[in-house]
Amino acid sequence: MLPPGTLRKFVLGKSNFIPSHSEYKRVLLTGQLCVITFFFCIGFFFLDLSNSVYHGLVYQLACALLAALSFVLNRLRFFTPAKITLGVAVNFTIFMFIQVEPQEVGLHVFFIPAALGAMAAFGYEERVKSLIMVFLPVGLFTLGQLTDFSIIEKTSHRSDLDHLNLLINFGGALLASVLIVYYLISVNFRSEKSLLENEKQISEKNSELIKLNTELDQFVYSTSHDLMAPLSSVRGLIHLGRVTEDTKELREIIEMMDGRVDDLQKFIRDISDYSRNTRLDIQKKKVLVSKLIRTILENLRSHPHTEKVKIELDVAADLVIYSDQSRLQIILSNLVGNAIKYMDPAKEKPTLKISARLRESHIRFIVQDNGLGIPPRHIHRIFDMFYQANEKAEGSGLGLYIVKQTVEKLKGTILVASEYQLGSTFTVVIPVYSEPESGIETQTG
């Protein structure tokens, strides 16, 4: 079996590149038809020579040389001259021989692959030339049937070779016709396949656009509501502050205003995280996992429930990975922040366990708490945009949605197991890189 690309290199040369697949197939077909014509003429040349039939040798040799010339022109990227040269040579050679050979040898059947070859080789883009080259065999066949015009002077005839000539002519015409039809089928198959793939991509893009439009509508509506709510609350508190003269009440109003501003800042950070995750490429950096988690816990120190929760870390101090640090921080900050926010004050020992384990090319984070848990009817929707599963929720409902989108951006997975009033466990598995790529920045949390 020939190595892949052998036929292409033989017909087109090593350096020829044709961007259009249909044009490439037409050029390849032209080259193959040149080769078939050349060897067919040379075969008849030696057959007649060995049987002392000399009247057609010059014309057979001339047709073989023209086929070789067409092959060379095709390799040199003179595609149209190559096709015209081959078509004219084949049609006139057939015409000359059908005038002197008996119809029993079936030489006229070569006009059929000659017409098919013209249509296939020129294609729809050069349909005028194609039609002209189709009319050529039709006209020559008609001329041959209606007249006794002859160019070759026949000097002898071997009737014992008629049956052999019929078999050879039938085989040659069949081979050329099959090659041409195969080309047409392969081009049509590729076109249909490409069409189906494009339709599939368009369908997927449409589904994605519908989803994005739905999320965008929900995003705009919920964002405007969640931005207005704390602002309206602050405006109301400002009004109360203006009319009160009680210092203690004024201090409480300021604290409530401070809380509303915190909510607004958290919501804006969520929107920023969502935007960055959507737009920015993955940045592979060196991350010291334990330091990253401790930084997250330090940032959450000001949360009102943090001091009430016992936090247990199961992370090796020297665990280093190569991943996107900012996205890891978004994921873990949201999961740890939620665990603290929804701790169960009724429990004697609210606990949060954070573990990280490196397994071959993946790192597994587990964030487990014994907090309020998630009601079963909500568990399948907690990753939806703006969805809040807990009636005590005070956030935007974007947190877990952003977590899921960020995990998927990193080609990872996230699973949740939760029992209402008992607690929740989030398991995140993220692919990591064993070493930094050349030229990237390293960072250690």
C-alpha positions in Angstrom: 0.0 0.0 0.0 1.3 3.4 -1.0 2.1 5.9 1.8 -0.5 8.7 2.4 0.0 11.6 0.0 2.0 9.6 -2.6 -0.6 10.2 -5.4 -0.9 13.9 -4.5 2.8 14.4 -4.6 3.1 12.5 -7.9 0.3 14.5 -9.6 0.8 18.0 -8.0 4.4 18.0 -6.8 5.6 18.4 -3.2 5.2 22.2 -2.8 1.8 22.7 -4.6 -0.9 23.9 -2.3 -4.5 24.4 -3.4 -6.8 26.0 -0.8 -10.1 24.9 -2.4 -10.9 21.3 -1.8 -13.1 21.0 -5.0 -10.3 22.7 -7.1 -7.8 20.3 -5.6 -9.9 17.3 -6.5 -10.4 18.6 -10.1 -6.6 19.1 -10.5 -6.0 15.6 -9.1 -8.6 14.2 -11.5 -6.9 15.9 -14.4 -3.5 14.5 -13.5 -4.9 10.9 -13.2 -6.7 11.2 -16.5 -3.4 12.3 -18.1 -1.7 9.2 -16.7 -4.4 6.9 -17.8 -4.4 8.4 -21.4 -0.6 8.2 -21.6 -0.3 4.5 -20.6 -3.4 3.6 -22.7 -1.8 5.1 -25.8 1.6 3.6 -25.1 -0.1 0.2 -24.5 -1.8 0.3 -27.9 1.4 1.6 -29.5 3.4 -1.5 -28.4 0.4 -3.8 -29.0 0.1 -2.6 -32.7 3.9 -2.6 -33.1 4.2 -6.2 -31.9 1.4 -7.3 -34.3 2.9 -5.4 -37.3 0.1 -2.9 -37.4 1.8 0.4 -38.3 -0.7 2.8 -39.6 -1.7 4.3 -36.2 1.6 4.3 -34.3 2.5 8.0 -35.0 -0.9 9.2 -33.7 -0.8 6.9 -30.7 2.6 8.2 -29.8 1.5 11.9 -30.4 -1.5 11.4 -28.1 0.7 9.9 -25.4 3.1 12.9 -25.7 0.2 15.4 -25.5 -1.0 13.6 -22.4 2.4 13.9 -20.8 2.5 17.6 -21.7 -0.9 18.0 -20.1 0.4 16.3 -17.0 3.4 18.6 -16.8 1.2 21.7 -17.3 -1.0 20.5 -14.5 2.0 20.2 -12.2 3.1 23.7 -13.1 -0.3 25.0 -12.1 -1.4 25.8 -15.7 -4.6 24.0 -14.9 -6.9 25.3 -17.7 -4.3 24.8 -20.6 -3.6 21.3 -19.2 -7.3 20.4 -19.3 -7.8 21.8 -22.8 -4.7 20.1 -24.2 -5.8 16.7 -22.8 -9.4 17.1 -24.0 -8.5 18.1 -27.5 -5.8 15.4 -27.8 -8.1 12.6 -26.6 -11.2 13.6 -28.6 -9.3 14.0 -31.9 -7.3 10.8 -31.4 -10.6 8.9 -30.9 -12.1 10.6 -33.9 -9.2 9.7 -36.2 -9.2 6.0 -35.1 -13.0 5.4 -35.3 -12.8 6.4 -39.0 -10.5 3.5 -39.8 -11.4 0.9 -37.1 -14.5 -1.3 -37.3 -17.3 -0.4 -34.9 -17.1 -3.8 -33.3 -14.0 -2.8 -31.4 -16.1 -0.2 -29.5 -13.6 2.7 -29.8 -16.4 5.3 -29.9 -17.4 4.6 -26.3 -14.4 6.7 -25.3 -16.4 9.8 -26.2 -18.5 9.2 -23.1 -15.7 9.5 -20.5 -14.3 12.3 -22.6 -17.5 14.3 -22.2 -17.8 13.3 -18.5 -14.2 14.2 -17.9 -14.7 17.7 -19.4 -17.6 18.4 -17.1 -15.9 17.1 -14.0 -12.5 18.7 -14.7 -13.7 22.2 -15.5 -16.5 22.2 -12.9 -19.3 24.7 -12.5 -16.9 27.6 -12.1 -15.8 27.2 -15.7 -19.1 25.9 -17.1 -18.7 27.7 -20.4 -15.4 25.9 -21.2 -17.0 22.7 -19.9 -19.9 22.9 -22.3 -17.6 23.7 -25.2 -15.4 20.6 -24.3 -18.6 18.5 -24.0 -19.8 19.6 -27.5 -16.4 18.6 -29.0 -16.9 14.8 -28.6 -20.6 15.0 -29.5 -19.7 16.9 -32.7 -16.8 14.6 -33.6 -19.0 11.5 -33.0 -21.7 13.0 -35.2 -19.2 14.0 -37.9 -17.8 10.5 -37.8 -21.2 8.9 -38.3 -22.3 11.1 -41.1 -19.1 11.4 -43.2 -16.3 9.2 -44.4 -13.7 11.8 -43.6 -10.4 10.2 -42.7 -7.0 11.4 -41.6 -5.2 8.0 -41.0 -4.4 6.0 -44.1 -5.1 2.4 -43.0 -2.6 0.0 -44.5 -3.6 -3.3 -42.8 -6.1 -4.8 -40.4 -5.9 -7.7 -38.0 -9.4 -9.0 -37.5 -8.1 -11.5 -34.9 -7.3 -8.5 -32.7 -10.8 -7.0 -32.8 -12.0 -9.0 -29.7 -8.9 -8.1 -27.7 -9.3 -4.4 -28.8 -12.9 -4.4 -27.7 -12.0 -5.7 -24.2 -9.2 -3.2 -23.8 -11.4 -0.3 -25.0 -14.2 -1.3 -22.7 -11.8 -1.6 -19.8 -10.2 1.7 -20.5 -13.5 3.6 -20.9 -14.9 1.9 -17.8 -11.8 2.8 -15.7 -11.9 6.5 -16.8 -15.7 6.7 -16.2 -15.5 5.1 -12.8 -12.7 7.5 -11.8 -14.7 10.5 -12.9 -17.9 9.4 -11.2 -15.9 8.6 -8.0 -14.6 12.2 -8.1 -18.1 13.6 -8.5 -19.4 11.4 -5.6 -16.5 12.3 -3.3 -16.9 16.0 -3.9 -20.7 15.8 -3.4 -20.2 13.7 -0.2 -17.7 16.3 1.2 -20.1 19.1 0.3 -23.0 17.4 2.0 -20.9 16.5 5.1 -19.7 20.1 5.3 -23.2 21.3 4.9 -24.4 19.1 7.7 -21.5 20.2 10.0 -22.4 23.8 9.2 -26.0 23.2 10.0 -25.1 21.5 13.3 -22.8 24.4 14.2 -25.5 26.9 13.3 -28.0 25.0 15.4 -25.6 24.9 18.4 -24.8 28.6 18.0 -28.5 29.4 17.9 -29.1 27.3 21.0 -26.2 29.1 22.7 -27.5 32.5 21.5 -31.0 31.7 22.9 -29.4 30.7 26.2 -27.2 33.8 26.3 -30.1 36.1 25.4 -32.3 34.5 28.1 -29.4 34.9 30.6 -28.8 38.5 29.4 -32.5 39.4 29.9 -32.4 37.9 33.4 -29.0 39.5 34.1 -30.2 43.0 33.1 -33.4 42.7 35.1 -31.8 41.2 38.2 -28.8 43.5 38.0 -30.9 46.6 37.9 -33.0 45.3 40.8 -30.0 44.3 42.9 -28.3 47.6 42.2 -31.3 49.7 43.0 -32.3 47.8 46.2 -29.2 48.8 48.3 -29.2 52.3 46.9 -32.9 52.7 47.8 -32.1 51.4 51.2 -29.2 53.8 51.7 -31.4 56.7 50.5 -34.1 55.7 53.1 -31.5 55.5 55.8 -30.1 58.9 54.8 -33.5 60.3 55.2 -33.9 58.8 58.6 -30.5 60.1 59.6 -31.5 63.6 58.7 -34.6 63.6 60.9 -33.2 61.8 64.0 -31.4 63.5 66.8 -30.7 60.3 68.7 -26.9 59.6 68.6 -27.4 55.9 69.2 -30.0 55.6 66.5 -27.8 57.6 64.1 -24.9 55.1 64.8 -27.2 52.2 64.0 -28.3 53.9 60.8 -24.7 54.4 59.7 -23.9 50.7 60.4 -26.9 49.6 58.3 -25.7 52.0 55.5 -22.3 50.4 55.8 -23.8 47.0 55.4 -25.8 48.0 52.3 -22.6 49.5 50.8 -20.9 46.1 51.5 -23.7 44.3 49.7 -23.4 46.6 46.8 -19.6 46.1 46.6 -20.0 42.4 46.8 -22.5 42.4 43.9 -20.2 44.6 41.8 -17.3 42.2 42.5 -19.5 39.3 41.4 -20.3 41.1 38.1 -16.6 41.8 37.6 -15.7 38.2 38.3 -18.3 37.0 35.8 -17.1 39.4 33.2 -13.4 38.5 33.6 -14.1 34.8 33.5 -16.1 35.2 30.3 -13.5 37.4 28.5 -10.0 36.6 29.7 -7.9 33.6 28.6 -6.6 31.1 31.1 -3.4 32.3 32.7 -1.2 29.3 33.8 0.8 30.4 36.9 2.6 28.7 39.7 0.3 28.6 42.7 1.1 27.6 46.3 -2.3 26.2 47.3 -2.0 26.6 51.1 -1.0 30.2 50.8 -3.9 30.9 48.4 -6.5 29.4 50.8 -5.1 31.3 53.8 -5.3 34.5 51.7 -8.9 33.8 51.0 -9.6 33.1 54.7 -7.8 36.3 55.7 -10.0 38.3 53.2 -13.1 36.7 54.8 -12.0 37.6 58.4 -14.3 40.6 58.5 -17.4 38.4 57.8 -19.7 38.5 60.9 -19.8 34.7 61.3 -16.2 33.9 60.6 -15.1 33.9 64.3 -17.9 31.4 65.1 -16.8 28.8 62.6 -14.1 26.3 63.3 -12.0 26.0 60.2 -10.0 22.9 59.5 -7.4 22.8 56.7 -6.1 19.6 55.1 -3.7 21.0 52.6 0.0 20.2 52.3 2.1 23.2 53.0 4.3 22.6 49.9 1.5 21.7 47.5 2.3 23.6 44.3 0.3 23.5 41.0 0.3 25.3 37.7 -3.2 26.8 37.0 -5.1 30.0 36.8 -4.8 31.5 40.2 -7.4 34.3 39.9 -10.0 31.8 38.8 -9.1 29.4 41.6 -9.5 32.3 44.0 -13.0 33.1 42.6 -14.1 29.4 43.0 -12.8 28.9 46.5 -13.7 32.4 47.8 -17.3 31.8 46.8 -17.5 28.3 48.2 -15.8 29.2 51.5 -17.7 32.4 51.8 -21.0 30.6 51.3 -20.1 28.0 53.9 -19.4 30.7 56.5 -22.5 32.8 55.5 -24.8 29.8 55.8 -23.4 28.3 59.0 -26.0 27.0 61.4 -26.0 29.1 64.6 -28.0 26.5 66.4 -25.2 24.0 66.2 -22.7 23.9 69.1 -19.7 23.6 66.8 -20.1 25.1 63.4 -17.3 23.6 61.3 -15.8 24.1 57.9 -13.3 21.7 56.4 -11.2 22.6 53.4 -9.0 19.9 51.7 -6.9 19.8 48.6 -5.3 16.7 47.0 -3.2 16.4 43.9 -4.0 13.3 41.8 -1.8 13.0 38.7 -3.0 15.7 36.4 -5.9 17.0 38.5 -6.4 18.7 41.8 -9.4 17.9 44.0 -10.8 20.6 46.3 -13.4 19.6 48.9 -15.2 22.3 50.9 -17.4 20.7 53.6 -19.5 22.3 56.3 -22.2 21.4 58.8 -24.3 24.4 58.1 -27.9 24.9 57.1 -27.7 22.7 54.0 -29.7 23.0 50.9 -33.4 21.8 50.6 -33.8 18.9 48.2 -36.2 20.9 45.9 -33.5 23.5 45.3 -30.4 21.3 44.8 -30.7 21.0 41.0 -30.9 24.8 40.5 -28.3 26.2 42.8 -25.9 26.9 39.9 -28.5 28.9 37.9 -28.0 32.6 37.5 -29.5 34.7 40.3 -31.0 31.7 42.0 -31.2 31.7 45.8 -31.9 28.4 47.5 -32.0 29.8 51.0 -34.7 32.0 52.2 -32.1 33.7 54.4 -29.9 34.6 51.5 -28.7 38.1 51.3 -26.5 38.0 48.2 -27.1 38.4 44.5 -27.5 34.8 43.6 -24.6 35.1 41.2 -22.0 33.3 43.4 -22.5 29.7 42.6 -23.4 30.5 38.9 -20.0 32.2 38.6 -18.3 29.2 40.3 -19.8 26.8 37.8 -18.9 28.9 34.8 -15.4 29.4 36.1 -14.9 25.6 36.8 -16.1 24.9 33.2 -13.7 27.5 31.9 -10.9 25.5 33.5 -12.2 22.3 32.0 -13.1 21.0 35.5 -16.1 19.6 37.2 -18.1 20.5 40.4 -20.3 18.2 42.4 -22.5 19.0 45.4 -23.9 16.8 48.1 -26.2 18.4 50.7 -28.7 17.5 53.4 -31.0 20.1 54.8 -30.0 21.2 58.3 -27.0 18.8 58.2 -24.6 20.6 55.9 -23.1 20.6 52.3 -20.1 19.3 50.6 -18.7 20.8 47.3 -16.2 18.8 45.4 -14.2 20.6 42.6 -11.8 18.8 40.3 -9.6 21.0 38.1 -6.9 19.9 35.6 -3.4 21.2 36.4 -0.2 21.6 34.4 2.9 19.9 35.6 5.3 22.7 34.6 5.0 26.3 33.4 5.1 27.0 29.7 8.0 29.0 28.4 7.8 32.7 29.0 4.9 32.6 31.5 4.9 34.5 34.7 5.1 32.5 37.9 3.2 33.5 41.1 3.0 31.8 44.5 -0.4 32.9 45.8 
